[in-house]
Amino acid sequence: MPSRIDGKLRVGFVSSFPPTKCGVASYSARLVRELGKRADLVVIADVSQDEGLNDPPYVLRVWRRNSLFYPFTIFWHVIRQRVDVVHIQHEYLLYGDPYHSGLFPILPLLLRLLDKKVVITMHSVVPRKSLTPEFFEKYGIGRRFSTLKKLCTIAVTKMIGFFASTLIVHNKISKETLIRDYRFKPEKIHVIPHGVEVKETNITQREAKRKLGLEGLNVLLFFGFIKPGKGLEHLIKALPKILKEHPNTKLLIAGGGHPHVDEWADSYARKIQDLIDQLGVKDAILMTGGFVPEEDVPIYITAADICIMPYDQNEIISASGVLQIYASHGKPLVAAKVYQTSELTHGVNALLVPPKDPNHLSQAVIKLLSNTELKMKLGRSIRRLAEENGWKNVAKKTLNLYKEVARR
């Protein structure tokens, strides 16, 4: 059986993990890399179809999405590892479809029955007012029995708060919502921001554009998974007006469908393609057509003149890993004013526009393309925001929380 190394706190970290392609897996890999410098970690990870022989020795591939037994499988392996603290990542569809995800509270319940210290990071929070028939239909669950689905979602969320020793959320609005809507105890919730990878790129914007075949063009970047809530359709609708003022412009769409929401993400992607054909803007768009490998991300971000977050999802409160990537590169940003951009200030570190509004979106992009000084100002300001939330600082706050929980 394992034991502590050099007196370090031993932590069981439960999450999806690369090569799994999702935001939580990417988040976990970066946080684990920093935490591993200060704690003795074992990652209880998902079984990935793409996994090879490259996993570090501290990664155990043991649980599968959409399995009825995943809470018990994770529990068994955590117990065998004799950890001081268990840190579980939670996203509503991380462990499977809505029906399998509903089994999640079994895991912290079993751990607490054995008096384990359980930290749960809630990467997203759903306000109770969002739990409508339209919400369940939008996210591929269907409108039927929506009242029952609402009650189940509320029950699962409340059980997470009850069984956890402490919780982590990424912003103040998530904490406020959990207290107001789900009666979580305020002292249980700690706000630790989503981390940011702050590092200099070794490629110039000109070189990045050349690699992508975009030399001499104004490049607008939409980066991330293509799925409902990302508002890509509003950006496509804004493109004709932008092209009228700045015809030497190309929209770069870097990303593909989300692996956990295949069916409705595919339907959304077809809708986007139909809209592109309908508006006749195909020649002004370059699409990667799939997930961008980690090593290629700096090329796409560096090539961009303006980054755009046209998100229209305002039913779920969450942090945005994409926003952190943009910020770390100091890129001027145009974004819809939604929960995921709540930490931004209009005119200071971004231009914020109403969601679902192609007209205001096009005006903001045109304004930035015409104003180099404003672009530079916004880029410098958002870079400072990123430096405050570097992974080193986030890991330090997380480790301090582990120590506090372990002492109780």
C-alpha positions in Angstrom: 0.0 0.0 0.0 1.2 3.5 -0.8 2.3 5.9 2.0 3.3 9.6 2.2 6.4 10.7 0.4 8.7 13.0 2.4 5.9 13.9 4.7 3.8 15.5 1.9 0.1 15.5 2.1 -1.3 12.5 0.1 -4.2 13.5 -2.2 -6.5 11.4 -4.3 -7.5 13.5 -7.4 -10.6 12.2 -9.2 -11.2 13.5 -12.7 -11.2 12.9 -16.4 -7.6 13.3 -17.6 -5.8 13.7 -21.0 -5.8 12.2 -23.6 -9.6 12.7 -22.8 -10.5 15.8 -24.7 -12.7 18.0 -22.5 -12.3 21.2 -20.5 -12.1 19.5 -17.1 -9.4 17.1 -18.3 -7.3 20.0 -19.5 -7.9 21.9 -16.3 -7.0 18.9 -14.2 -3.8 18.2 -16.0 -2.5 21.7 -15.5 -3.5 21.8 -11.8 -2.1 18.4 -11.1 1.2 19.4 -12.7 1.6 22.3 -10.2 0.1 20.5 -7.2 2.5 17.6 -7.8 5.4 19.8 -6.8 4.0 20.3 -3.4 1.9 17.2 -2.6 1.9 13.4 -3.1 -0.8 12.9 -5.7 -2.6 10.0 -7.3 -5.0 10.7 -10.1 -8.0 8.4 -10.3 -8.7 8.9 -13.9 -11.2 7.8 -16.6 -10.4 5.0 -19.0 -9.8 6.7 -22.4 -10.0 5.1 -25.8 -7.0 7.1 -26.8 -4.8 6.1 -23.8 -1.4 4.7 -24.6 1.7 4.0 -22.6 2.4 7.7 -21.8 0.5 8.1 -18.6 2.7 9.2 -15.6 3.0 6.6 -12.9 0.7 8.6 -10.6 -2.3 8.2 -13.0 -4.6 5.2 -12.5 -7.1 4.6 -15.3 -10.0 2.9 -13.5 -13.5 4.4 -14.2 -15.7 4.7 -17.3 -18.3 7.2 -18.3 -21.9 5.9 -18.4 -21.1 3.0 -16.1 -23.5 2.2 -13.2 -20.5 1.2 -11.1 -18.3 4.3 -11.5 -18.9 5.6 -8.0 -18.0 2.3 -6.4 -15.0 1.8 -8.7 -13.6 5.2 -7.8 -14.4 4.6 -4.1 -12.5 1.3 -4.0 -9.4 2.7 -5.6 -9.4 5.8 -3.4 -9.6 3.6 -0.3 -6.7 1.4 -1.5 -4.5 4.5 -2.0 -4.9 5.6 1.7 -5.1 9.3 0.9 -5.4 12.2 3.4 -7.8 14.2 1.1 -9.9 13.3 -1.9 -10.4 16.1 -4.4 -13.2 15.3 -6.9 -13.9 17.3 -10.0 -17.6 17.7 -10.8 -19.3 18.7 -14.0 -22.9 17.7 -14.7 -22.1 15.5 -17.7 -18.5 14.6 -16.7 -19.3 11.0 -15.5 -21.9 10.2 -18.1 -25.3 11.0 -19.5 -27.8 12.7 -17.2 -29.1 9.4 -15.8 -25.6 8.1 -14.9 -24.5 11.5 -13.7 -27.3 11.4 -11.2 -25.4 8.6 -9.4 -22.5 11.0 -8.5 -23.6 11.7 -4.9 -23.0 8.1 -4.0 -19.3 8.6 -4.3 -18.9 11.4 -1.7 -21.5 9.7 0.5 -19.4 6.5 0.6 -16.2 8.4 1.3 -17.7 10.4 4.1 -19.1 7.2 5.7 -15.4 6.2 6.1 -14.6 9.7 7.5 -12.6 10.8 4.4 -12.0 14.5 3.8 -13.8 15.3 0.5 -13.1 18.4 -1.6 -15.4 18.9 -4.6 -14.8 21.4 -7.3 -18.1 22.4 -9.0 -17.0 23.6 -12.4 -20.6 24.6 -13.2 -23.6 25.7 -11.2 -27.2 25.8 -12.5 -29.5 28.4 -11.0 -32.9 27.0 -10.1 -34.6 29.5 -12.4 -32.8 27.9 -15.4 -34.3 24.5 -14.8 -37.1 24.9 -17.3 -38.5 22.5 -20.0 -36.6 24.6 -22.6 -33.3 24.1 -20.6 -33.6 20.3 -20.6 -34.5 20.3 -24.3 -31.6 22.5 -25.2 -29.1 20.2 -23.5 -30.4 17.1 -25.2 -32.4 15.7 -22.3 -35.9 16.4 -23.7 -38.9 18.3 -22.3 -40.8 15.2 -21.0 -41.1 14.9 -17.2 -39.3 18.2 -16.9 -40.6 18.8 -13.3 -39.2 15.4 -12.3 -35.9 16.3 -13.9 -35.8 19.6 -12.1 -36.4 17.9 -8.8 -33.6 15.4 -9.5 -31.2 18.1 -10.5 -31.9 20.1 -7.3 -31.6 16.9 -5.2 -28.2 15.9 -6.8 -26.9 19.4 -6.3 -28.0 19.6 -2.7 -26.5 16.2 -1.9 -23.1 17.3 -3.3 -23.2 20.3 -0.9 -24.2 18.1 2.0 -21.7 15.3 1.5 -18.6 17.4 0.6 -16.3 18.5 3.4 -15.7 21.7 1.4 -16.4 23.0 -2.1 -14.5 25.0 -4.7 -16.1 27.2 -7.3 -14.4 29.5 -9.8 -16.3 32.8 -9.2 -18.3 34.7 -6.6 -21.6 34.4 -8.5 -21.4 30.6 -8.3 -21.0 30.8 -4.6 -23.9 33.2 -4.2 -26.1 31.0 -6.3 -25.3 27.9 -4.3 -26.1 29.7 -1.1 -29.3 31.3 -2.4 -30.8 28.6 -4.5 -29.5 25.4 -2.8 -29.0 26.6 0.8 -25.3 25.6 0.9 -23.4 26.7 4.0 -21.3 29.8 3.1 -18.3 28.6 5.1 -18.2 25.4 3.1 -17.6 27.2 -0.3 -14.2 28.6 -1.4 -13.7 30.7 -4.5 -10.5 29.7 -6.3 -10.4 31.1 -9.9 -9.8 28.9 -13.0 -6.0 28.8 -13.6 -4.2 30.4 -16.5 -1.1 29.2 -18.3 1.0 32.3 -18.6 4.0 31.9 -20.8 5.6 33.6 -23.7 5.1 32.0 -27.2 8.2 31.4 -29.4 6.4 32.3 -32.6 5.5 35.7 -34.0 2.1 36.6 -35.2 3.4 36.9 -38.8 4.9 33.3 -38.6 1.7 32.0 -37.0 -0.4 33.5 -39.8 1.9 32.1 -42.4 1.7 28.6 -41.0 -2.1 28.7 -41.2 -2.2 30.3 -44.7 -3.6 33.6 -43.4 -0.8 36.0 -44.3 -1.8 39.6 -44.8 -5.3 39.1 -43.3 -7.2 40.4 -40.3 -7.8 37.2 -38.3 -10.8 36.8 -36.0 -10.6 33.7 -33.8 -13.4 31.5 -32.3 -11.7 28.9 -30.3 -13.1 25.9 -28.4 -15.8 23.2 -28.7 -18.6 23.8 -31.2 -21.8 23.2 -29.3 -25.0 24.9 -28.3 -24.4 27.8 -26.0 -21.2 29.0 -27.7 -23.2 31.4 -29.9 -21.2 30.7 -33.0 -24.3 31.3 -35.1 -24.4 35.0 -34.0 -20.8 35.5 -35.0 -21.5 34.0 -38.4 -24.5 36.4 -38.8 -22.3 39.3 -37.8 -19.6 38.4 -40.5 -21.2 40.0 -43.5 -21.3 43.5 -41.9 -17.7 43.0 -40.7 -16.6 42.0 -44.2 -18.3 45.1 -45.7 -16.1 47.4 -43.6 -13.0 45.2 -43.6 -13.1 42.8 -46.6 -9.5 41.7 -45.8 -10.7 39.6 -42.9 -10.9 35.9 -42.2 -12.8 34.1 -39.4 -10.8 31.2 -38.0 -12.9 28.6 -36.2 -10.6 26.3 -34.3 -12.3 23.4 -32.6 -14.7 20.6 -33.0 -17.7 18.9 -31.3 -17.6 18.1 -27.6 -17.0 14.4 -26.9 -19.6 14.2 -24.1 -22.5 15.7 -26.1 -22.1 14.1 -29.5 -25.7 14.0 -30.8 -26.8 17.5 -30.1 -23.4 19.0 -30.8 -23.5 17.3 -34.3 -26.9 18.8 -34.9 -25.6 22.2 -33.9 -22.6 21.9 -36.2 -24.9 21.1 -39.1 -26.9 24.2 -38.3 -23.7 26.3 -38.4 -22.7 24.8 -41.8 -26.1 25.5 -43.2 -26.0 29.1 -42.0 -22.5 29.6 -43.6 -23.9 28.4 -46.9 -27.0 30.5 -46.6 -25.1 33.7 -45.9 -22.5 33.0 -48.6 -19.5 33.6 -46.3 -17.7 30.2 -46.8 -14.7 31.9 -48.4 -14.2 34.1 -45.4 -14.0 31.2 -42.9 -11.3 28.7 -42.1 -12.4 25.8 -39.9 -10.0 23.2 -38.4 -12.8 20.7 -38.2 -11.6 19.0 -35.0 -10.0 19.3 -31.6 -6.8 21.4 -31.6 -3.8 19.5 -30.2 -2.3 21.2 -27.1 1.0 21.9 -28.9 -0.8 23.7 -31.7 -2.9 26.0 -29.5 -0.3 28.9 -29.3 -0.2 29.0 -33.1 -3.9 29.7 -33.4 -4.1 32.1 -30.6 -1.0 34.0 -31.8 -2.3 34.3 -35.3 -5.5 36.1 -34.1 -5.9 39.9 -34.2 -9.1 39.7 -32.3 -10.5 36.8 -30.2 -14.3 36.5 -29.9 -16.6 34.8 -27.4 -20.1 35.2 -28.8 -21.6 32.9 -26.1 -25.3 32.9 -25.5 -25.5 30.4 -22.7 -26.7 32.2 -19.6 -28.4 29.3 -17.9 -25.3 27.7 -16.4 -22.7 29.5 -14.3 -19.2 28.4 -15.1 -15.7 29.6 -15.7 -14.2 29.6 -19.2 -10.9 27.9 -20.0 -11.0 29.6 -23.4 -11.1 33.0 -21.8 -8.1 32.1 -19.7 -6.2 31.1 -22.8 -7.0 34.3 -24.6 -6.0 36.3 -21.5 -2.7 34.5 -21.1 -1.7 35.6 -24.6 -2.9 39.2 -24.0 -5.3 39.1 -26.9 -7.9 41.9 -27.5 -11.3 40.3 -26.9 -14.9 40.9 -27.9 -17.3 38.9 -25.8 -21.0 38.5 -25.0 -21.9 39.6 -21.5 -22.8 36.3 -19.9 -21.9 34.4 -16.7 -18.6 33.1 -18.2 -17.4 36.6 -18.8 -18.6 38.2 -15.6 -15.0 38.9 -14.4 -14.4 41.2 -17.4 -15.0 45.0 -17.5 -16.3 46.6 -20.6 -13.7 49.0 -22.2 -11.0 48.0 -19.7 -10.0 44.4 -20.6 -12.6 43.6 -23.3 -15.5 45.0 -25.4 -18.7 43.4 -24.0 -21.9 43.1 -26.1 -25.4 41.8 -25.4 -25.7 38.0 -26.1 -27.6 36.9 -29.2 -26.9 40.3 -30.9 -25.0 40.0 -34.2 -25.5 43.8 -34.8 -23.6 44.9 -31.6 -21.1 42.1 -32.1 -20.2 43.3 -35.6 -20.0 46.9 -34.4 -17.5 46.0 -31.6 -15.3 43.9 -34.0 -15.3 46.7 -36.6 -14.4 49.2 -33.9 -11.4 47.2 -32.8 -10.2 46.4 -36.3 -10.2 50.2 -36.9 -8.4 51.2 -33.6 -5.0 49.7 -33.1 -4.4 51.7 -29.9 -7.6 50.3 -28.3 -6.6 46.7 -29.3 -3.3 47.1 -27.6 -4.8 48.6 -24.4 -7.3 45.8 -24.1 -4.6 43.2 -24.7 -2.3 44.6 -22.0 -5.2 44.8 -19.5 -6.5 41.3 -20.0 -2.9 39.9 -19.7 -2.6 41.5 -16.2 -5.8 39.6 -15.3 -4.2 36.4 -16.4 -1.1 36.9 -14.4 -3.1 37.2 -11.2 -4.7 33.8 -11.9 -1.6 31.8 -12.9 -1.6 28.1 -12.2 1.1 28.5 -9.6 -1.1 30.8 -7.5 -4.2 28.6 -8.0 -2.3 25.5 -6.9 -1.0 27.3 -3.8 -4.6 28.2 -2.8 -5.8 24.7 -3.5 -3.0 23.1 -1.4 -3.7 25.5 1.5 -7.3 24.4 1.4 -6.3 20.7 1.4 -4.2 21.4 4.5 -7.1 23.2 6.2 -9.5 20.3 5.5 -7.0 17.7 6.6 -6.5 19.4 10.0 -10.3 19.5 10.8 
